[in-house]
Amino acid sequence: MNSWLAPLQWLVFLTLWRMSYETANVGKPSASEKSFLIEGSPPEEVRNPHEKEWTEKAVRKYADAQGKKWQRWNEAMFERSD
């Protein structure tokens, strides 16, 4: 029989297990640690100069399409039938 305490017991067990692992490795510097904030190569957008133009064009077209969609929706929802 599973009781409602079973998930809580697992949660406590896994929490204590993780805490024991973290405390055991607190002083060891990780050699495989890599900073993803500092990149050795330039970002993708610098490699392709046209990408910025394409992105701006796509965003502009998307915004226009959304504006038209909401304009049609407003007209359909609030159109008076006098």
Buried (B, 14 or more C-beta within 10 A) or exposed (E): EEEEEEEEEEEEEEEEEEEEEEEEEEEEEEEEEEEEEEEEEEEEEEEEEEEEEEEEEEEEEEEEEEEEEEEEEEEEEEEEEE
